[in-house]
Amino acid sequence: MIRKINCILILLLALVAYDSSAQNSQVLYYMNLPQNHMLNPAIRPTSLIYIGLPAVSGINLNVNNNFVNFSDVFIKGVSADSIVSFLHPDYDVAEFMAKIKDINSIEPQGLVQLFGLGFFAGKDLYIFLDINERVEGNVALPGDLFRLGFEGNEQFVGSKIDLSSLRGDVKYYREAGLGFSKNFTDKLRIGLKGKLLFGIAAASIDNRSLGITVNDDYTHTFDADLMVNFSFPVNVYLNANKNIDSIKIDDSRFDETSKLVDYFLETKNIGFGLDIGAEYSFSDRFKVSAAITDLGYIKWKKDITNLKAESKFDFSGVDLLDVYNGTMTFDSLGQELLDSLKNSLFLTDTKTPFTTNLPFGVSVGGSFNLTKSFSLGLLSYTRFIGKQVREALTLSANVNFGNLFSTSIAYTAANQRYDNLGFGLAFRAGLFQIYAIADRIPVTWNKVISDGSTIPIPASWNTIHARVGMNMTFGNKIVKKNDKPMILVQ
């Protein structure tokens, strides 16, 4: 019962702290697609002109974490064909806890390209414009929070659990970027992209200090100094003691189409971003490249709500011994816990604007052409999220026949996994270039038997990344050694 109670504690804390940056595809990097300038603005496609139509030109989904795989959540049961979840009595909690890190993160991301345009202006100047709709989030949970939930609180009696590393943010914003790439020497090409960011909605936690003391009588005392910030139309309702009773969305802001449109076109939450990249050719066969993407921030000023916790507070009446003795039900305990958390926060009158930074990425890669159309690529991508660092290393084999046909097969080591495959395919049908990309495809699979049907599930999977789209492309530029283009017009 203690474990169940503390699991609820974890979930509630995650919701309070949930403050859920840039998408990256290792497969996309060496394919001949206009979208690869989002990863490195120095990279140019062979199409003379490309146009990306709203939504059709690109939909991107990326979800990853650094601690949980499918094989950790679902394990084989007693029979060979059965699978049990972490909630099952036969689940080995000790094996799961051995994989928990000091800081455990979950990072969902989504991108829809609303419009794209790229074209060559003169000999080698490439200009591009992108408008993207983006949703990004990340949440970091301290390992002790999991230990409290799954192993019980006996080991923490009389001590304080430090949760100051708990953090997160979620933001929904529109990105308009204008950039160019150009050869500054025969071997060196540099790209630059400036971005104007329009924030639509956000939630963020500013955690200065947070801890839980497990008392000798198994009650819990919170010591908090944190702020939860919202930029979204919400109404906060207080109880008789001026504590927060509930938080609800202000539906009146969206009850008419015109109001809904006005909300999504608002430009009060402004931010700026920058991508910079370079590509250096040692020869016709070998080149290296590097880029820094998504340097930037958003200043949130619209529909501000600040909730603050700055005090010590107990779980009033929450004594785990009462559950053992049967004097309190599980439901009553959960309600007491929820009430204590709500009573710890209070509404400020300041409506203080807040700033969220974009996690930025650093890419370093090299490619070697074995033939005119076949190359091998190596790419390192590092993503910085506050003090946390994410690293992925990819080896790929790539085939590019202009913009008529492009494909890539990749092997990626990332998120403590070393068995991830990636695949990308793009082909041209008339004026349209159609593509689909998937990173980190699981190699090994388990199966679940349900009502006589077999359902395959990945055995080890902690990252999902997929991108699909269709571009309108015109012409094809084949770059010779002297950089004089030969143009093939469709």
MIPA-895750 format. One record per residue (C-alpha): residue in three letters; x, y, z; residue number from 1; chain. Coordinates in steps of 0.05 Angstrom, whole numbers, plus 5000, padded with zeros to 4 digits. Layout:
BEGIN
SEBA; residuo; x; y; z; num; cadena
SEBA; ALA; X; Y; Z; NUM; A
...
end
This chain:
BEGIN
SEBA; residuo; x; y; z; num; cadena
SEBA; MET; 5000; 5000; 5000; 1; A
SEBA; ILE; 5057; 5048; 5015; 2; A
SEBA; ARG; 5083; 5038; 4945; 3; A
SEBA; LYS; 5015; 5054; 4914; 4; A
SEBA; ILE; 5008; 5116; 4957; 5; A
SEBA; ASN; 5076; 5143; 4938; 6; A
SEBA; CYS; 5064; 5127; 4864; 7; A
SEBA; ILE; 5006; 5176; 4868; 8; A
SEBA; LEU; 5053; 5225; 4902; 9; A
SEBA; ILE; 5100; 5220; 4842; 10; A
SEBA; LEU; 5044; 5231; 4792; 11; A
SEBA; LEU; 5016; 5291; 4830; 12; A
SEBA; LEU; 5085; 5323; 4836; 13; A
SEBA; ALA; 5097; 5311; 4762; 14; A
SEBA; LEU; 5032; 5346; 4745; 15; A
SEBA; VAL; 5048; 5405; 4790; 16; A
SEBA; ALA; 5118; 5410; 4762; 17; A
SEBA; TYR; 5102; 5393; 4690; 18; A
SEBA; ASP; 5128; 5450; 4649; 19; A
SEBA; SER; 5125; 5413; 4587; 20; A
SEBA; SER; 5263; 5441; 4433; 21; A
SEBA; ALA; 5287; 5427; 4373; 22; A
SEBA; GLN; 5271; 5368; 4330; 23; A
SEBA; ASN; 5330; 5331; 4300; 24; A
SEBA; SER; 5332; 5274; 4251; 25; A
SEBA; GLN; 5398; 5239; 4240; 26; A
SEBA; VAL; 5368; 5206; 4178; 27; A
SEBA; LEU; 5345; 5271; 4147; 28; A
SEBA; TYR; 5414; 5304; 4152; 29; A
SEBA; TYR; 5446; 5271; 4091; 30; A
SEBA; MET; 5384; 5263; 4048; 31; A
SEBA; ASN; 5371; 5311; 3990; 32; A
SEBA; LEU; 5311; 5345; 4021; 33; A
SEBA; PRO; 5298; 5420; 4029; 34; A
SEBA; GLN; 5280; 5408; 4103; 35; A
SEBA; ASN; 5352; 5390; 4121; 36; A
SEBA; HIS; 5370; 5463; 4126; 37; A
SEBA; MET; 5330; 5462; 4191; 38; A
SEBA; LEU; 5386; 5419; 4219; 39; A
SEBA; ASN; 5443; 5459; 4188; 40; A
SEBA; PRO; 5428; 5524; 4150; 41; A
SEBA; ALA; 5491; 5515; 4108; 42; A
SEBA; ILE; 5464; 5453; 4073; 43; A
SEBA; ARG; 5431; 5466; 4006; 44; A
SEBA; PRO; 5385; 5420; 3966; 45; A
SEBA; THR; 5393; 5408; 3891; 46; A
SEBA; SER; 5324; 5436; 3875; 47; A
SEBA; LEU; 5325; 5505; 3845; 48; A
SEBA; ILE; 5260; 5523; 3879; 49; A
SEBA; TYR; 5219; 5487; 3931; 50; A
SEBA; ILE; 5151; 5506; 3960; 51; A
SEBA; GLY; 5123; 5474; 4023; 52; A
SEBA; LEU; 5047; 5478; 4030; 53; A
SEBA; PRO; 5012; 5484; 4098; 54; A
SEBA; ALA; 5017; 5419; 4139; 55; A
SEBA; VAL; 5028; 5378; 4076; 56; A
SEBA; SER; 5102; 5395; 4071; 57; A
SEBA; GLY; 5122; 5368; 4139; 58; A
SEBA; ILE; 5094; 5337; 4202; 59; A
SEBA; ASN; 5145; 5317; 4254; 60; A
SEBA; LEU; 5137; 5278; 4319; 61; A
SEBA; ASN; 5191; 5264; 4370; 62; A
SEBA; VAL; 5184; 5233; 4439; 63; A
SEBA; ASN; 5243; 5209; 4480; 64; A
SEBA; ASN; 5265; 5195; 4551; 65; A
SEBA; ASN; 5330; 5174; 4582; 66; A
SEBA; PHE; 5309; 5120; 4630; 67; A
SEBA; VAL; 5249; 5077; 4609; 68; A
SEBA; ASN; 5245; 5027; 4552; 69; A
SEBA; PHE; 5185; 4985; 4532; 70; A
SEBA; SER; 5222; 4925; 4560; 71; A
SEBA; ASP; 5225; 4960; 4628; 72; A
SEBA; VAL; 5150; 4974; 4630; 73; A
SEBA; PHE; 5127; 4908; 4600; 74; A
SEBA; ILE; 5163; 4843; 4617; 75; A
SEBA; LYS; 5149; 4770; 4600; 76; A
SEBA; GLY; 5102; 4736; 4648; 77; A
SEBA; VAL; 5099; 4665; 4673; 78; A
SEBA; SER; 5079; 4636; 4606; 79; A
SEBA; ALA; 5122; 4646; 4544; 80; A
SEBA; ASP; 5067; 4685; 4508; 81; A
SEBA; SER; 5046; 4731; 4564; 82; A
SEBA; ILE; 5069; 4802; 4581; 83; A
SEBA; VAL; 5059; 4837; 4648; 84; A
SEBA; SER; 5064; 4911; 4663; 85; A
SEBA; PHE; 5099; 4946; 4721; 86; A
SEBA; LEU; 5033; 4946; 4760; 87; A
SEBA; HIS; 5030; 4869; 4761; 88; A
SEBA; PRO; 5050; 4832; 4825; 89; A
SEBA; ASP; 5100; 4791; 4786; 90; A
SEBA; TYR; 5137; 4852; 4762; 91; A
SEBA; ASP; 5209; 4858; 4785; 92; A
SEBA; VAL; 5211; 4928; 4816; 93; A
SEBA; ALA; 5284; 4921; 4837; 94; A
SEBA; GLU; 5306; 4909; 4765; 95; A
SEBA; PHE; 5267; 4971; 4743; 96; A
SEBA; MET; 5296; 5014; 4799; 97; A
SEBA; ALA; 5367; 4994; 4780; 98; A
SEBA; LYS; 5358; 5033; 4715; 99; A
SEBA; ILE; 5332; 5097; 4747; 100; A
SEBA; LYS; 5381; 5155; 4741; 101; A
SEBA; ASP; 5393; 5214; 4787; 102; A
SEBA; ILE; 5355; 5257; 4737; 103; A
SEBA; ASN; 5303; 5224; 4692; 104; A
SEBA; SER; 5274; 5264; 4634; 105; A
SEBA; ILE; 5216; 5259; 4585; 106; A
SEBA; GLU; 5216; 5304; 4524; 107; A
SEBA; PRO; 5157; 5306; 4475; 108; A
SEBA; GLN; 5163; 5350; 4413; 109; A
SEBA; GLY; 5119; 5364; 4353; 110; A
SEBA; LEU; 5127; 5407; 4291; 111; A
SEBA; VAL; 5080; 5423; 4233; 112; A
SEBA; GLN; 5109; 5463; 4175; 113; A
SEBA; LEU; 5058; 5515; 4155; 114; A
SEBA; PHE; 5098; 5543; 4097; 115; A
SEBA; GLY; 5165; 5534; 4065; 116; A
SEBA; LEU; 5202; 5568; 4008; 117; A
SEBA; GLY; 5272; 5560; 3982; 118; A
SEBA; PHE; 5306; 5584; 3919; 119; A
SEBA; PHE; 5374; 5598; 3888; 120; A
SEBA; ALA; 5389; 5671; 3875; 121; A
SEBA; GLY; 5448; 5675; 3828; 122; A
SEBA; LYS; 5506; 5627; 3825; 123; A
SEBA; ASP; 5507; 5597; 3894; 124; A
SEBA; LEU; 5465; 5640; 3942; 125; A
SEBA; TYR; 5408; 5599; 3970; 126; A
SEBA; ILE; 5352; 5635; 4007; 127; A
SEBA; PHE; 5298; 5601; 4048; 128; A
SEBA; LEU; 5238; 5618; 4090; 129; A
SEBA; ASP; 5201; 5573; 4140; 130; A
SEBA; ILE; 5139; 5582; 4182; 131; A
SEBA; ASN; 5129; 5526; 4233; 132; A
SEBA; GLU; 5080; 5510; 4288; 133; A
SEBA; ARG; 5117; 5478; 4346; 134; A
SEBA; VAL; 5099; 5445; 4412; 135; A
SEBA; GLU; 5156; 5426; 4458; 136; A
SEBA; GLY; 5162; 5401; 4528; 137; A
SEBA; ASN; 5209; 5370; 4578; 138; A
SEBA; VAL; 5202; 5346; 4649; 139; A
SEBA; ALA; 5259; 5322; 4694; 140; A
SEBA; LEU; 5244; 5278; 4754; 141; A
SEBA; PRO; 5296; 5265; 4809; 142; A
SEBA; GLY; 5312; 5192; 4820; 143; A
SEBA; ASP; 5294; 5196; 4894; 144; A
SEBA; LEU; 5223; 5212; 4874; 145; A
SEBA; PHE; 5218; 5143; 4841; 146; A
SEBA; ARG; 5252; 5110; 4900; 147; A
SEBA; LEU; 5202; 5141; 4947; 148; A
SEBA; GLY; 5145; 5116; 4903; 149; A
SEBA; PHE; 5167; 5046; 4886; 150; A
SEBA; GLU; 5209; 5026; 4946; 151; A
SEBA; GLY; 5171; 5060; 5002; 152; A
SEBA; ASN; 5190; 5115; 5051; 153; A
SEBA; GLU; 5222; 5073; 5106; 154; A
SEBA; GLN; 5292; 5085; 5079; 155; A
SEBA; PHE; 5281; 5161; 5082; 156; A
SEBA; VAL; 5253; 5166; 5154; 157; A
SEBA; GLY; 5286; 5223; 5190; 158; A
SEBA; SER; 5319; 5251; 5128; 159; A
SEBA; LYS; 5303; 5303; 5075; 160; A
SEBA; ILE; 5296; 5285; 5001; 161; A
SEBA; ASP; 5326; 5339; 4956; 162; A
SEBA; LEU; 5280; 5352; 4896; 163; A
SEBA; SER; 5312; 5417; 4872; 164; A
SEBA; SER; 5330; 5384; 4806; 165; A
SEBA; LEU; 5256; 5374; 4790; 166; A
SEBA; ARG; 5238; 5419; 4732; 167; A
SEBA; GLY; 5201; 5425; 4666; 168; A
SEBA; ASP; 5167; 5469; 4616; 169; A
SEBA; VAL; 5116; 5463; 4560; 170; A
SEBA; LYS; 5108; 5514; 4505; 171; A
SEBA; TYR; 5068; 5522; 4442; 172; A
SEBA; TYR; 5094; 5574; 4394; 173; A
SEBA; ARG; 5099; 5595; 4321; 174; A
SEBA; GLU; 5166; 5603; 4288; 175; A
SEBA; ALA; 5181; 5646; 4226; 176; A
SEBA; GLY; 5252; 5639; 4201; 177; A
SEBA; LEU; 5289; 5672; 4144; 178; A
SEBA; GLY; 5359; 5650; 4124; 179; A
SEBA; PHE; 5411; 5640; 4071; 180; A
SEBA; SER; 5472; 5599; 4054; 181; A
SEBA; LYS; 5530; 5619; 4009; 182; A
SEBA; ASN; 5599; 5597; 3988; 183; A
SEBA; PHE; 5649; 5646; 4018; 184; A
SEBA; THR; 5707; 5607; 3988; 185; A
SEBA; ASP; 5711; 5549; 3939; 186; A
SEBA; LYS; 5711; 5501; 3998; 187; A
SEBA; LEU; 5673; 5537; 4054; 188; A
SEBA; ARG; 5598; 5548; 4055; 189; A
SEBA; ILE; 5564; 5584; 4112; 190; A
SEBA; GLY; 5490; 5588; 4130; 191; A
SEBA; LEU; 5452; 5633; 4177; 192; A
SEBA; LYS; 5379; 5634; 4197; 193; A
SEBA; GLY; 5344; 5686; 4241; 194; A
SEBA; LYS; 5278; 5667; 4273; 195; A
SEBA; LEU; 5221; 5708; 4301; 196; A
SEBA; LEU; 5182; 5669; 4354; 197; A
SEBA; PHE; 5109; 5681; 4372; 198; A
SEBA; GLY; 5089; 5647; 4437; 199; A
SEBA; ILE; 5017; 5621; 4441; 200; A
SEBA; ALA; 5015; 5583; 4508; 201; A
SEBA; ALA; 5064; 5561; 4561; 202; A
SEBA; ALA; 5072; 5533; 4631; 203; A
SEBA; SER; 5137; 5535; 4668; 204; A
SEBA; ILE; 5164; 5519; 4737; 205; A
SEBA; ASP; 5218; 5561; 4770; 206; A
SEBA; ASN; 5244; 5513; 4824; 207; A
SEBA; ARG; 5290; 5549; 4872; 208; A
SEBA; SER; 5283; 5496; 4927; 209; A
SEBA; LEU; 5240; 5435; 4939; 210; A
SEBA; GLY; 5247; 5379; 4989; 211; A
SEBA; ILE; 5208; 5326; 5026; 212; A
SEBA; THR; 5223; 5306; 5098; 213; A
SEBA; VAL; 5197; 5238; 5119; 214; A
SEBA; ASN; 5180; 5245; 5193; 215; A
SEBA; ASP; 5187; 5190; 5246; 216; A
SEBA; ASP; 5111; 5180; 5245; 217; A
SEBA; TYR; 5114; 5169; 5168; 218; A
SEBA; THR; 5081; 5235; 5152; 219; A
SEBA; HIS; 5112; 5280; 5100; 220; A
SEBA; THR; 5133; 5353; 5105; 221; A
SEBA; PHE; 5145; 5394; 5043; 222; A
SEBA; ASP; 5195; 5452; 5042; 223; A
SEBA; ALA; 5182; 5491; 4978; 224; A
SEBA; ASP; 5206; 5555; 4945; 225; A
SEBA; LEU; 5181; 5552; 4874; 226; A
SEBA; MET; 5137; 5588; 4824; 227; A
SEBA; VAL; 5091; 5557; 4772; 228; A
SEBA; ASN; 5080; 5606; 4714; 229; A
SEBA; PHE; 5025; 5603; 4661; 230; A
SEBA; SER; 5015; 5642; 4597; 231; A
SEBA; PHE; 4945; 5618; 4580; 232; A
SEBA; PRO; 4874; 5641; 4593; 233; A
SEBA; VAL; 4857; 5606; 4658; 234; A
SEBA; ASN; 4814; 5624; 4718; 235; A
SEBA; VAL; 4839; 5609; 4787; 236; A
SEBA; TYR; 4786; 5597; 4840; 237; A
SEBA; LEU; 4801; 5606; 4914; 238; A
SEBA; ASN; 4769; 5575; 4975; 239; A
SEBA; ALA; 4747; 5609; 5038; 240; A
SEBA; ASN; 4819; 5609; 5064; 241; A
SEBA; LYS; 4844; 5644; 5001; 242; A
SEBA; ASN; 4880; 5580; 4980; 243; A
SEBA; ILE; 4873; 5553; 4909; 244; A
SEBA; ASP; 4812; 5509; 4901; 245; A
SEBA; SER; 4815; 5495; 4826; 246; A
SEBA; ILE; 4844; 5520; 4760; 247; A
SEBA; LYS; 4800; 5520; 4698; 248; A
SEBA; ILE; 4808; 5543; 4626; 249; A
SEBA; ASP; 4771; 5607; 4608; 250; A
SEBA; ASP; 4725; 5578; 4555; 251; A
SEBA; SER; 4696; 5647; 4538; 252; A
SEBA; ARG; 4761; 5663; 4501; 253; A
SEBA; PHE; 4746; 5609; 4450; 254; A
SEBA; ASP; 4671; 5606; 4445; 255; A
SEBA; GLU; 4670; 5642; 4377; 256; A
SEBA; THR; 4711; 5629; 4315; 257; A
SEBA; SER; 4734; 5701; 4312; 258; A
SEBA; LYS; 4759; 5699; 4384; 259; A
SEBA; LEU; 4795; 5634; 4371; 260; A
SEBA; VAL; 4830; 5663; 4310; 261; A
SEBA; ASP; 4849; 5726; 4348; 262; A
SEBA; TYR; 4879; 5685; 4404; 263; A
SEBA; PHE; 4923; 5643; 4358; 264; A
SEBA; LEU; 4946; 5704; 4318; 265; A
SEBA; GLU; 4965; 5745; 4380; 266; A
SEBA; THR; 5036; 5770; 4379; 267; A
SEBA; LYS; 5048; 5795; 4451; 268; A
SEBA; ASN; 5094; 5737; 4470; 269; A
SEBA; ILE; 5154; 5752; 4427; 270; A
SEBA; GLY; 5220; 5715; 4423; 271; A
SEBA; PHE; 5280; 5708; 4378; 272; A
SEBA; GLY; 5322; 5650; 4354; 273; A
SEBA; LEU; 5384; 5637; 4312; 274; A
SEBA; ASP; 5413; 5578; 4272; 275; A
SEBA; ILE; 5484; 5581; 4245; 276; A
SEBA; GLY; 5521; 5528; 4206; 277; A
SEBA; ALA; 5581; 5514; 4161; 278; A
SEBA; GLU; 5602; 5462; 4110; 279; A
SEBA; TYR; 5674; 5451; 4088; 280; A
SEBA; SER; 5694; 5409; 4027; 281; A
SEBA; PHE; 5764; 5379; 4030; 282; A
SEBA; SER; 5752; 5348; 3962; 283; A
SEBA; ASP; 5697; 5325; 3916; 284; A
SEBA; ARG; 5690; 5263; 3959; 285; A
SEBA; PHE; 5700; 5286; 4031; 286; A
SEBA; LYS; 5667; 5343; 4069; 287; A
SEBA; VAL; 5651; 5361; 4142; 288; A
SEBA; SER; 5597; 5404; 4171; 289; A
SEBA; ALA; 5576; 5434; 4238; 290; A
SEBA; ALA; 5516; 5474; 4263; 291; A
SEBA; ILE; 5486; 5505; 4325; 292; A
SEBA; THR; 5410; 5508; 4321; 293; A
SEBA; ASP; 5354; 5538; 4364; 294; A
SEBA; LEU; 5393; 5589; 4403; 295; A
SEBA; GLY; 5337; 5632; 4430; 296; A
SEBA; TYR; 5283; 5649; 4480; 297; A
SEBA; ILE; 5210; 5672; 4487; 298; A
SEBA; LYS; 5187; 5727; 4534; 299; A
SEBA; TRP; 5116; 5711; 4558; 300; A
SEBA; LYS; 5074; 5772; 4574; 301; A
SEBA; LYS; 5002; 5753; 4555; 302; A
SEBA; ASP; 4951; 5720; 4601; 303; A
SEBA; ILE; 5001; 5712; 4658; 304; A
SEBA; THR; 4984; 5672; 4721; 305; A
SEBA; ASN; 5036; 5662; 4775; 306; A
SEBA; LEU; 5026; 5608; 4829; 307; A
SEBA; LYS; 5075; 5609; 4885; 308; A
SEBA; ALA; 5096; 5560; 4940; 309; A
SEBA; GLU; 5142; 5589; 4992; 310; A
SEBA; SER; 5134; 5555; 5059; 311; A
SEBA; LYS; 5135; 5490; 5097; 312; A
SEBA; PHE; 5072; 5449; 5097; 313; A
SEBA; ASP; 5050; 5380; 5120; 314; A
SEBA; PHE; 5004; 5329; 5090; 315; A
SEBA; SER; 4950; 5346; 5141; 316; A
SEBA; GLY; 4923; 5282; 5171; 317; A
SEBA; VAL; 4962; 5239; 5123; 318; A
SEBA; ASP; 4993; 5184; 5165; 319; A
SEBA; LEU; 5012; 5121; 5129; 320; A
SEBA; LEU; 5003; 5082; 5193; 321; A
SEBA; ASP; 4929; 5098; 5188; 322; A
SEBA; VAL; 4926; 5060; 5123; 323; A
SEBA; TYR; 4960; 5000; 5156; 324; A
SEBA; ASN; 4910; 5003; 5214; 325; A
SEBA; GLY; 4851; 5010; 5168; 326; A
SEBA; THR; 4829; 5076; 5197; 327; A
SEBA; MET; 4837; 5112; 5130; 328; A
SEBA; THR; 4818; 5088; 5061; 329; A
SEBA; PHE; 4863; 5094; 5000; 330; A
SEBA; ASP; 4814; 5143; 4967; 331; A
SEBA; SER; 4813; 5187; 5029; 332; A
SEBA; LEU; 4888; 5188; 5032; 333; A
SEBA; GLY; 4892; 5209; 4959; 334; A
SEBA; GLN; 4843; 5266; 4971; 335; A
SEBA; GLU; 4881; 5290; 5033; 336; A
SEBA; LEU; 4945; 5290; 4992; 337; A
SEBA; LEU; 4913; 5330; 4936; 338; A
SEBA; ASP; 4883; 5381; 4984; 339; A
SEBA; SER; 4951; 5390; 5018; 340; A
SEBA; LEU; 4985; 5404; 4952; 341; A
SEBA; LYS; 4932; 5454; 4930; 342; A
SEBA; ASN; 4935; 5490; 4997; 343; A
SEBA; SER; 5010; 5498; 4990; 344; A
SEBA; LEU; 5003; 5544; 4929; 345; A
SEBA; PHE; 4975; 5614; 4929; 346; A
SEBA; LEU; 4958; 5664; 4874; 347; A
SEBA; THR; 5003; 5725; 4867; 348; A
SEBA; ASP; 4978; 5793; 4847; 349; A
SEBA; THR; 5038; 5813; 4806; 350; A
SEBA; LYS; 5026; 5776; 4740; 351; A
SEBA; THR; 5101; 5775; 4729; 352; A
SEBA; PRO; 5124; 5760; 4658; 353; A
SEBA; PHE; 5172; 5702; 4651; 354; A
SEBA; THR; 5222; 5676; 4600; 355; A
SEBA; THR; 5234; 5607; 4572; 356; A
SEBA; ASN; 5297; 5588; 4535; 357; A
SEBA; LEU; 5299; 5541; 4476; 358; A
SEBA; PRO; 5341; 5479; 4485; 359; A
SEBA; PHE; 5394; 5484; 4432; 360; A
SEBA; GLY; 5430; 5431; 4391; 361; A
SEBA; VAL; 5501; 5423; 4365; 362; A
SEBA; SER; 5512; 5380; 4303; 363; A
SEBA; VAL; 5580; 5357; 4277; 364; A
SEBA; GLY; 5584; 5311; 4217; 365; A
SEBA; GLY; 5626; 5284; 4160; 366; A
SEBA; SER; 5609; 5248; 4095; 367; A
SEBA; PHE; 5650; 5210; 4044; 368; A
SEBA; ASN; 5625; 5198; 3973; 369; A
SEBA; LEU; 5643; 5128; 3948; 370; A
SEBA; THR; 5609; 5144; 3882; 371; A
SEBA; LYS; 5573; 5205; 3854; 372; A
SEBA; SER; 5507; 5181; 3885; 373; A
SEBA; PHE; 5528; 5138; 3944; 374; A
SEBA; SER; 5559; 5165; 4008; 375; A
SEBA; LEU; 5573; 5145; 4080; 376; A
SEBA; GLY; 5558; 5194; 4135; 377; A
SEBA; LEU; 5576; 5202; 4209; 378; A
SEBA; LEU; 5536; 5252; 4251; 379; A
SEBA; SER; 5540; 5272; 4324; 380; A
SEBA; TYR; 5481; 5311; 4352; 381; A
SEBA; THR; 5483; 5340; 4423; 382; A
SEBA; ARG; 5423; 5374; 4454; 383; A
SEBA; PHE; 5430; 5420; 4515; 384; A
SEBA; ILE; 5370; 5427; 4561; 385; A
SEBA; GLY; 5391; 5470; 4619; 386; A
SEBA; LYS; 5444; 5429; 4655; 387; A
SEBA; GLN; 5425; 5364; 4620; 388; A
SEBA; VAL; 5460; 5339; 4557; 389; A
SEBA; ARG; 5433; 5290; 4505; 390; A
SEBA; GLU; 5480; 5257; 4456; 391; A
SEBA; ALA; 5464; 5216; 4394; 392; A
SEBA; LEU; 5515; 5186; 4345; 393; A
SEBA; THR; 5493; 5161; 4276; 394; A
SEBA; LEU; 5527; 5124; 4220; 395; A
SEBA; SER; 5489; 5125; 4155; 396; A
SEBA; ALA; 5491; 5100; 4083; 397; A
SEBA; ASN; 5459; 5149; 4034; 398; A
SEBA; VAL; 5437; 5146; 3962; 399; A
SEBA; ASN; 5419; 5211; 3926; 400; A
SEBA; PHE; 5400; 5216; 3852; 401; A
SEBA; GLY; 5388; 5291; 3851; 402; A
SEBA; ASN; 5318; 5305; 3878; 403; A
SEBA; LEU; 5289; 5247; 3837; 404; A
SEBA; PHE; 5305; 5195; 3890; 405; A
SEBA; SER; 5338; 5196; 3958; 406; A
SEBA; THR; 5344; 5144; 4012; 407; A
SEBA; SER; 5383; 5133; 4076; 408; A
SEBA; ILE; 5394; 5075; 4124; 409; A
SEBA; ALA; 5423; 5094; 4191; 410; A
SEBA; TYR; 5446; 5064; 4256; 411; A
SEBA; THR; 5440; 5108; 4318; 412; A
SEBA; ALA; 5468; 5102; 4389; 413; A
SEBA; ALA; 5426; 5146; 4435; 414; A
SEBA; ASN; 5389; 5146; 4501; 415; A
SEBA; GLN; 5428; 5087; 4528; 416; A
SEBA; ARG; 5405; 5045; 4469; 417; A
SEBA; TYR; 5452; 5016; 4416; 418; A
SEBA; ASP; 5404; 4977; 4372; 419; A
SEBA; ASN; 5366; 5033; 4337; 420; A
SEBA; LEU; 5357; 5035; 4262; 421; A
SEBA; GLY; 5333; 5093; 4219; 422; A
SEBA; PHE; 5306; 5095; 4148; 423; A
SEBA; GLY; 5286; 5151; 4101; 424; A
SEBA; LEU; 5257; 5150; 4031; 425; A
SEBA; ALA; 5241; 5208; 3984; 426; A
SEBA; PHE; 5221; 5207; 3911; 427; A
SEBA; ARG; 5196; 5256; 3860; 428; A
SEBA; ALA; 5129; 5248; 3824; 429; A
SEBA; GLY; 5123; 5305; 3774; 430; A
SEBA; LEU; 5129; 5370; 3813; 431; A
SEBA; PHE; 5119; 5335; 3880; 432; A
SEBA; GLN; 5174; 5307; 3924; 433; A
SEBA; ILE; 5144; 5257; 3975; 434; A
SEBA; TYR; 5183; 5234; 4035; 435; A
SEBA; ALA; 5178; 5193; 4099; 436; A
SEBA; ILE; 5231; 5186; 4153; 437; A
SEBA; ALA; 5234; 5145; 4217; 438; A
SEBA; ASP; 5292; 5147; 4267; 439; A
SEBA; ARG; 5309; 5096; 4320; 440; A
SEBA; ILE; 5267; 5039; 4295; 441; A
SEBA; PRO; 5269; 4982; 4347; 442; A
SEBA; VAL; 5304; 4919; 4324; 443; A
SEBA; THR; 5276; 4869; 4374; 444; A
SEBA; TRP; 5202; 4858; 4388; 445; A
SEBA; ASN; 5159; 4822; 4439; 446; A
SEBA; LYS; 5087; 4800; 4431; 447; A
SEBA; VAL; 5024; 4805; 4472; 448; A
SEBA; ILE; 4970; 4753; 4466; 449; A
SEBA; SER; 4900; 4784; 4474; 450; A
SEBA; ASP; 4836; 4747; 4457; 451; A
SEBA; GLY; 4873; 4701; 4410; 452; A
SEBA; SER; 4906; 4759; 4373; 453; A
SEBA; THR; 4981; 4773; 4373; 454; A
SEBA; ILE; 5001; 4846; 4383; 455; A
SEBA; PRO; 5075; 4862; 4371; 456; A
SEBA; ILE; 5108; 4913; 4418; 457; A
SEBA; PRO; 5180; 4937; 4417; 458; A
SEBA; ALA; 5224; 4902; 4467; 459; A
SEBA; SER; 5271; 4961; 4478; 460; A
SEBA; TRP; 5246; 5029; 4457; 461; A
SEBA; ASN; 5253; 5097; 4491; 462; A
SEBA; THR; 5251; 5144; 4431; 463; A
SEBA; ILE; 5200; 5156; 4376; 464; A
SEBA; HIS; 5216; 5200; 4317; 465; A
SEBA; ALA; 5178; 5205; 4251; 466; A
SEBA; ARG; 5172; 5257; 4196; 467; A
SEBA; VAL; 5128; 5255; 4134; 468; A
SEBA; GLY; 5113; 5307; 4082; 469; A
SEBA; MET; 5109; 5329; 4009; 470; A
SEBA; ASN; 5144; 5387; 3975; 471; A
SEBA; MET; 5134; 5421; 3909; 472; A
SEBA; THR; 5202; 5423; 3873; 473; A
SEBA; PHE; 5224; 5456; 3809; 474; A
SEBA; GLY; 5288; 5440; 3772; 475; A
SEBA; ASN; 5350; 5404; 3796; 476; A
SEBA; LYS; 5418; 5435; 3806; 477; A
SEBA; ILE; 5478; 5389; 3797; 478; A
SEBA; VAL; 5540; 5420; 3828; 479; A
SEBA; LYS; 5605; 5408; 3790; 480; A
SEBA; LYS; 5675; 5418; 3816; 481; A
SEBA; ASN; 5679; 5488; 3788; 482; A
SEBA; ASP; 5610; 5502; 3818; 483; A
SEBA; LYS; 5580; 5519; 3750; 484; A
SEBA; PRO; 5510; 5490; 3754; 485; A
SEBA; MET; 5478; 5445; 3703; 486; A
SEBA; ILE; 5404; 5453; 3707; 487; A
SEBA; LEU; 5352; 5400; 3692; 488; A
SEBA; VAL; 5282; 5430; 3688; 489; A
SEBA; GLN; 5222; 5385; 3699; 490; A
end
